[in-house]
Every structure is written in C-alpha cells, then in structure tokens.
Amino acid sequence: MTRIWTLVLTVVALMSVAAPAAADPVTGWLAVNVFGWAGATIGAFLASAVVSLGTGILGAALTGVAAQQGQNYDVKFDVEFGDDTALTFTAGDFATAGKRRFIAKWGRETRFITEVIEISSLPQGFAGAWVNDERADLVAGKVGTVVTGLSLFGPSSIRSLPAHDIGAVPATHTVVGWPLSNMKDDEGEGDLGARIWVKWIDGTQTAADPFLLWAFGEDADYPWTANHIGTGKTYVIVTTRFDSETLTSYPTYLWEPEPLPLYDPRYDSTAGGQGAQRWGQRATYQPSRNAAVISYNIARGIYWGDEWLFGGKNMAQWRLPLAEWMAAMNACDMPVALAEGGTEPAYRAGLQITVSDEPLGVMEEIGKGANMRYAEVGGMLKPVVGLPAAPVFAITDADIVISEGQSLTPFAPASQTFNAITATFPDPTAKWASRDAPEYISEAGVAADGGRHLPTSLSYPAVPYPHQVQRLMRAQLEDYRRDTIVEFSLHPGAYALEPLVDTISWTSARNGYDAKQFVVEQVTKLPGMNVTVRLREVDPADYDWSPSFELPYDSVAPVPEIPWVQAIDGWTAVGDEVADDAGVGRVAAIRVGCAGDAIGIAQARIQARRLGASEPTFDVMRPYDRPYQWRITGVAPASVYEVRGALMSELTGGYVWSGWITVTTPAIQMQEGDLPDGFVARIEEMAAAQGIQPVDALPDAGARADQLVMIRTTGEIWRWDAAAGVWTQNVFAGVSAASLDKTKFAAGLTVPEVVDVLPATGSVGDMLVLTTDQKIYRWDSELGAWSNKTDGGDIVVNTLTGAAFMAGAVGAREIATGALRAHHVLITGGSLVPDYLYQDLGTPVGQGGRSWFWNAAQGVVFQQRFVDTQNGNNYGPQGVGIQLNTAPSTVTGNPWAWVLSGEVFPIKSATSYSFELGYWVSGGSRTLFRITYLDRDGNYVGELGHIALHGAAWINRFSVSGTSPATAKTAKLEVYIDPSYGRPVLNIGSAQLLERNAVLLIVEGGIQTQHLTSQIVTADKMAANSVTAANGAIADLAVNTLQIAGNAVTVPAYAYWEPSSPTFVTNSADYPLLELTVDRRGLATMITANAQLDGSSTDMRIVVWLLRNGQQVGGSYGYGGAWRQSSVINFVDWDTGQGPTTYTLMARTVVHASNVYQRYLSAHQFRR
C-alpha cells in the first residue's frame, strides 16, 4: 500500500511547538533572511501548517507551494502587452512569446511592420525561434539591410531590404536583421525573397539600435530615441513585409533564448573549484541548464550588477555549503545512457521566471524535475539529489528509548494509493506544446494492490526533456510507494543526525528488518540529549535506471499551414502563326491553353522566355474564359521559347506556376507582297550590277565561266561550271564574321575551341584551347579527363630538347637498355607534385587559382612564400616553402579539417612511390600531410601520408613510401589539421613525390648516400655479378648481419637519434619527445627508447609512453624521485601491420617539471 503527502513544500518536516529544538527544512528563518518579505509569508505559513505523515517528492509535487499559490510555469504562447507586467527571464532551455514594447509601420506604401519584443530582463543569447507552426530558418551568412547613409532614401521610400554577407555590409547601409526563409517568395530586388527579418539584441548593448533610430527617430507619436537602449535587457526586433501571395496575415512568433549564464562554483578556483568564474562577475558566468546550478543561483540571488532581481538577497556563501551543492551539481550532470544510443545529463531544467513568483515555489518546481530535495540544517540550505548517500548511522531495536512514545504507519489509505502515473511536459520539438509522456505502471504495485489500476498524474513544466520525464516518473512513483513511516526516540548517539540529508539503517528482529534503510525526515532535540526522529522507508533501487526501462515516445512537430492555391491543369503550348486573307502565315505566335473547369478564376497569367534565359520576354494577363486558349504574339519566328502559366484566383491570394514547356515558333518567310513597290526591281538591278542575273528559269548554258544567275521564284543562286558544262549551286564566297561554328563542319571534322574553363566531360576527338595557359587539351577517354600530353609516336625525330620535358617525365622504363651512362646526364631533384617550389600560388578557394588552394573561406590565412636555407635540408634542397596561419580559422573536422590542396596530377597505378616533405609547426598540434590517390572519376581510393603529433613548436622532415592503388589515375597533395589539438602556424616545404626505382639523373661520381631514397637500390635493380668483392664493390668487413638478405637474421633496423637539445615537459600537456617512421613488412617490431631526465625537484614524477600512428601501444612507464636519471623502454609491438608506420615517444610530468635530454628511439623488425 502507498500514501500521499499533503504538505506544501518538497522538504517540509514536522514542526512541534513543544519541541525545545528542531532541525527542519526550509522554513521561517531562512525564508525571512534569504528570500525577503515574500519568503517570510511562506515561513509563517509553514509554521502553522498541519503536517502529514511524510514528504516524498511525488506527494509534495501533488500539493506543492507553486500549486497552492497559483504559480504557473507553462510556456506563454501569447505575446504580453503593457508596462505593468513583471520582469521575467528564462533559466535553462525554455521558450516565450515575450512582451511587445513597440510596433510601427514604415516603408513605401507602409509595406513593412517592425515590432520590438522584450525576451528577458537579463542578457541572453539567441538559440532559435518558431514562425507560426514551423521553426525559424535563418538564411546562413546573410543580413538584410536598408540604405541609411544617403539623404535620398528615407523610411517612407524603402521597397526592399537587400541582403549582404555578414561582415561585409556597406558603410551606407544599416542592418535590419537576419533574413528568414520562412514564407520566402521568389527572389527579387536583392532581398533573397525574404519576408521576415529578425535582429536579436542580447542585453549587452550600450546604445540604441541604429535601425530603430533611423526608421522611427522622427515618428510624431512614438519616436525611438537615443535613450531607448534597454540596458541589460534582451529583446528582438522583428520586421515583416506584407505580401499578397505568401504573407497575407501577421505571423505569430515563439522565441528560444540561450540558457541564462549562471555562476557555477565548480568552475571557480577561489571557491574550491577549477576555473575563472567568480561570484558577482557576470561576465565570467556560462550558460547552464543544470538543475542544481539554477537552484543555487536562485537561493543565492539573481542580480544585474549590484541590483538584486530575484531569489536570495544578501545571502552569505557559507549558508549554501559548497560540498553538498557541488555534489548535487555533479549528480545532475551524471551521464545517463539512452536506448537509441548516446547519453544525456541526468537532470536538466528550463522555465520562465517572473520576479513576482515565490522563489521557494520556483525551487520546488526545479527540484521536482530533478529528484532534488532541500533541507535547512543549522541555518544552512543543503540539496539532496535522489537519495542521500550511504547510511551514516545504524540502529537495532535496542537503541530505541522505550520510555518515550512510538508510532508506526505501515501503509497509506486507499485514497492516497497509486500504482500508475501519467505526466505532461513541454516538448520543444512540438513547438513547446504540453505533451503526454508514456504512462508508467508499477507492475509490482498493481499486484500488491490486488490488480487494481490506481493512476495519478503530474506535470513537469520545468522539464522539456522526454527521456528525463520518464526517469522522474518511475523513480518518484516507486519512492512514493514506500509506505512505512515510524517515529520514536533514540539515545544521544543520534544527536547529530540531519533531516533529509542523512539516512540510517535499522536491523529489527521485531519487524523483520535486516539493515533496512530509512531517510531521516525530522529530528526533534529532547532534554538530556535524546532525540525524537521520524523516519521514512527508502530503497536506493527506486532511483536506478536502465535504457531497457525507456518506453517509446514519438515527438510530433506541428504541421505548418500551407497557403491554399489553385493549380493550373492541362497546360499546353504550341507554335502558331497569324495568317493573312490568303491563309499564308505572316506573324509568328505561340498558342497556350489549359483546362476550363476551375472556379473563382478571373485571369490567366502567362510568361515566356527565350530558351536558356532567366528573365521572361513577356509577362501578360488574359481573361479566363472560353475556349481557354490564348495566342501570344510579339515572338521571333523560328525560335525556341519556354512558356508557363498560372491561374489568378479570386478565392485566394496565392498562385502556383505550371512547369516550363518548350516550344518552337514557326519559320515565317517574307513574301513579295511585304516589300514596297519597286523594291524587287531595284534589287534585280543591284544584282545585275554585281554580276548576278535574275532569270525565271536556268538557261541551257552560261554566257561565261562562273556566271551567276538568280531564279526569281525561289531566290536560288546558280553558277555555270564551264569545265563540267553544268549549272551548280557550289558558289564560292567569303564567310561573314561569327557565321561559322563547329556545327557547320562535316561529320568527323573538329577544330580546337577556345574556352576559359575546361568542361567536366568531353568526347573522343574534342580539342580545346585553354585561355589561362594557352595550351591545347584533348579528351583522354582512358583517363576520363582532359590532357595536354602528346603521344611519343607523334613527335618528329630529334625535335625535342631538354626544355620540352616535364620534371619527372622520363623514368627508367623510358630509357633503352645500355643507352644511359653517367657522363650523359645531370643530377636533378624533380618532383611529380606540380609547382612544388610554390611559384604559382593562385588565389584562395572561391576566387580562382590554379596550383595551390588554401581554405580561405574558413579563415586560413596565407602569410608568405619564403626561402630558408638555414635549417639544413628541412625544406628541401632549395629551402622553399609557404607559411599558413590556421589560428584565426574556423575549420572543423572529424577529426581532420582541410587546410591546403595542390593541383591534381597524373600518376601510375600499382607503382611504388616515395613521399617526403619538411615542415615546422608553431605549437601543440596534430597535422596530416598526405598524397591523396584518386580514380579516373576523381574519387578517393587511397593515400600515402604522415601524421605529425607535437606538443610544442617543432621542425622536421619525413619520408614515407608506398604503392599506389590499382585504380589510381591521379593524385594531389593535401594538408589537414586536427583542431582539437590546436591551430598552429604551419611552414610547409617543397614536397617530393618520386617514383621509386625510376632512373636518377647523375654525373660521374655523383651518386652519394644522401642522393638515395631508402630501399631504392635493391638486388633486382643491379646487373648480375655487378657487386662482388673481386671488383672492389664490397670492402673488407663491410657485410654484417644487418645486410644478410631473406630475413635470415633480421629486417633492417630503423633508428632515430637527437642531440642534446632539451624539451621542457610539464603536467599541462602531452609532449612528443621523438618520432620515427618505418615501412613495416608484416612483422613484429622491437622498440628501444631512452631519455635523460633532469627534474626541477627531487620530487619530480614523469610518465613516458609510446604511440603507434597516434594510438598508445604498451603501458606507461613512471620515473622520478631524483634530480637526474634515465628512462628506458624496451617493448615488442606484436602487431603485424604493413606500410609506413610512425612511432612517437611521449612524456608528461605528474608532479613538477623536467628537462629531457639525449633522446634515442629505434625500431627493429624481426622474424624468429
């Protein structure tokens, strides 16, 4: 059986006038001293209240302070009016229609309405909005503006609000607001077709809004002056443009401000937390939806500067003990698993607070939504989320003072017994409408109640989170069904018990209890140090939650009302002509028509445009009447048009266009009758004067070779071919400008076409001249791309010189056997990467450019091209590189964010390549340098790259090798950063991509060790018997175990050694000490690493570990307890992966700091 608590406050306990001392929940003293005169009224009420048997959260929620005082926290959907309304603000996630402070019309024909709506009495940001029954959809990156800097344009002359990019508004314009796509019309006049603009003023403003000053500063009745600042208040300026088609009535709005910035002591390093927040310094606060954080701020007081607004007043911090409050805040932030995956915080809250509300009632509502109680103990207010911690006191029957009275309430009356619960809550997805959560039924409770269904209901107006509502319903109903209430006296050992804060365990042979838990609801101090306690049965399992408990819930968004329109049916269009009396077509026309069964239609609107044009050639209205066909003239003959139509209804202001229909007008030829009198005779005279003789029929023979005649009836011109003895229409003449295009050539004959940009596709035989580089391109059907390469078979012998070859174009396969000797060639450093010396940088993406493109659209800054030969060979032989700054950028990725790309270039498939590049980073960062392989369609098919992970500034050059995929046709160089590690300044040196095993161009004696890429010279590249001891190629004692082939002993070792340049390591970050890249062969790898540690104290503690491609392998190794010592790691990585692999030695101190010297890292692959 269960019971209901009838007390008004969540945490009220019994108050006995005869009791000499009592520790009770939030009552008189706290109400007077913390919550002012309103709180005093509550305290007096509580002091005279009749107390029932218990105070569970569900019972208190059914008859709480807010309910008894008529406080309502539901979403307000109707905008309020008048200056007599109390100040309001929202805490957590919530919505409000706000308070209208100003509204006026303006613009040409007063087509605009602007209103000012107050959202909050405190500064709050913008989170979202609703327009009628759909979410507000802001046009990204744009603002609507009005011309204010020119005297010619006043408010009464404005017809539209042109859009500009945010941050690029001309000086002569003023921002009206963000344009919305809601109720958007056809774009025109530069306003993106918007009909609604929103401008959010977040409460930090220090001057009146310039748009309102311009538009209404001279208003005769209600001028908006420079004094209309609204200091500290959040308001929104909404401008709406009347539209006879899409916006025929004034829309309704619902606003969602960001959660109110609140003080969280967990982030205050002066209050035992960690962070920069400080009480009273609102600029340090952060938005919060944590239920305990909101209650803490209400209890301590909501202020604007030094001005008290709501809640506690002059509340000393010690009266809100931070240990208990921080524990409650952490409990609210505890992640809870969801059935669909992921997690959410355990207890969040959101509601609109009116300053006239009773603060205790507000805190009660928040507590109900977070399973949170409050207790006043010794003048301090303590919160408890869920149940108190483990029992602090254990008793048996022997501890009960039998000389004092005892009482036991084993169960509640039937009228207060419930085993099912329903609840409502505001659903943000459903435009904050109150929705029903799935009913929770306690199966054990129904069985215990004899199978009867005994429901009750609650509302959670401060919990706009459907999953949290289900957790609250289950926990509060199960807790409510704990029936047993006992009251008795205990010995002085229980004197320190705190009501609602402590639980005890009771082992009772008389009642059959074995360490049964009870929450202490009231403590009454008696003479002689004995205490009378009232206990309520609890079970921690009531508050347990599993995703399997979650019941299905579908949130249904409102369906926006779609304006009714009458569509046009049966729309047709054909070419037509206007004939003369003889039936001969004299004027080209288009005949359109539609079905004639629509009602309430006054006119049909018809538009036509030339094929490919964006603007209509004509736009006309025709009466909607039989035969429902209309002829449109004024069109050119033998031309292609597109035609569409719409019905203009008398029943609705909207209309909808039909689709465009393509139609060709007839070819109307000029008739002789169309010519003025004597015109033909004059033409014949001119023709004869020019050697063309008009005739009625062809003569039998011409008077001379190449004589021209014109047949009058047809206008055809014939030439006498004397050699053949026949008349022919093959007439030789000059070609007029622009009259000859590729369609005039015979089939199979093509000519190069001049273009500014290469098209996406082509056909075999197509040739183009690209204006940007003056080169001829042909369509390569095998590559599926345009190519400016020439087949070798088409080159005349001995016509190519060295300057004609592209760098890296001649490889080993192109050189005949025995044709190349050392004295024939010179050493070069050619790379397949185009413009690897950064001589053609182009411009940022979106503005053209050819060779290199950086992410300027998201703020990556190109700083310089440089030449640096002071860092050895780090930036390549020429020391050339570019510098990019990613610090001001907003690039994002998961995890990689794009920074730089190079031009796409052709490569060979299934071919081994070597990629090396030098770089410098300015600080802690994680950077990816890669060659990206693409197939013939430009799709990603693989990569060859290197990940650079550094905790501080670093300079390095890496080299990796690998084989291109079988489907790869092209490649490009790309650079990415992981923004979560940092946004550094990057120096990127010249990139070298070389085909491994390709011929190297050398001079006699020019091959030295530094010229050979790792593993480029292998046995299969050498002539038979070319390396022997007899010819001196192998020196004495030159062969050791590392040179033995076939994995007889070991695969070659890779080692990295760094001189004594120290790295300063602290406990604030992870520091890379060394890294090396090896080309693994599918074998286990033995890692050896050591470093010299020089601590700043004998108490220094440091941890070192290894990363493989950014992921930790093996354990962490700790060292310390001395000024100087060595760290040594010997570790076998049994992973048998293949390809380029980077190992990194990492370090971080635990206590104090350390310099790290003389680092060494090596990797040996082996096979036993």
Secondary structure by P-SEA (a helix, b strand, c coil): ccccccccccccccccccccccccccccccccccccaaaaaaaaaaaaccccccccaaaaaacccccccccccccccccccccccccccccccccccccccccccccccccbbbbbbbccccbbbbcccccccccccccccbbbbbbccccccccccccbbbbbcccccccccccccbbbcccccccccccccccbbbbbbccccccccaaaaaacccccccccccccccccbbbbbbbbbbbccccccbbbbbbbccccbbbbccccccccccccccccccccccccccaaaaaaaaaabbbccccccccccccccccccaaaaaaaaaaaacccccccccccccccbbbbbbccccaaaaaaaaaaaccbbbbbcccbbbbbcccccccccccccccccccbbbbbbccccccccccbbbbbbbbcccccccccccccccaaaaaaaccccccccccccccccaaaaaaaaaaaaaaaaccbbbbbcccccccccccccbbbbbbccccccccccccccbbbbccccbbbbbbbbbbccccccccccccbbbbbcccccccbbbbbcbbbbbbbbbbcccccccccbbbbccccccccccbbbbbbbcccccccccccccccccccbbbbccccccbbbbbbbbbbcccccbbbbccbbbbbbccccccccccccaaaaaaaaaaaaacbbbbccccccccccbbbbbcccccbbbbbcccccccccbbbbbbccccccccccccccccbbbbccccccccccbbbbbccccbbbbbcccccccccccccccccccccccccccccccccccccccccccccbbbbbccccccccccccccccccccccccccccccccccbbbbbccccccccccccbbbbbccccccccccbbbcccccbbbbbccbbbbbbbcccccccbbbbbbbbbbccccccccccbbbbbbcccccbbbbbbbbccccccbbbbbbbbccccccccccccbbbbbccccbbbbcccccccccccccccccccccccccccccccccccccccccccccccccbbbbbbbccbbbbbccccccccbbbbbbcccbbbbbbbbbbbbcccccbbbbbbcccccccccbbbbbccccbbbbbbbbbcccccccbbbbbbbbbbccbbbbbcbbbbbbbbbcc
